[in-house]
């Protein structure tokens, strides 16, 4: 019988420090409104899947899509104004 437990260290090795850097955390925080808007859109889409499609369902999806677009716009505008070396 051959044991492979001894080979596990060689396969996986030691993991480097995998914690996010402060810059990565700042980027995640800046993208959080977009992430939340996309999650809300997905929730709305899932909630109308098992029901008959009504005008109210269409309105809910339309509003959620507009929130995603607004969050994308805000994030894009934020990124444009924070680029170093570019005059605003």
HELIX and SHEET records of a PDB file:
HELIX    1   1 UNK A    5  UNK A   12  1                                   8    
HELIX    2   2 UNK A   22  UNK A   47  1                                  26    
HELIX    3   3 UNK A   55  UNK A   81  1                                  27    
END                                                                             
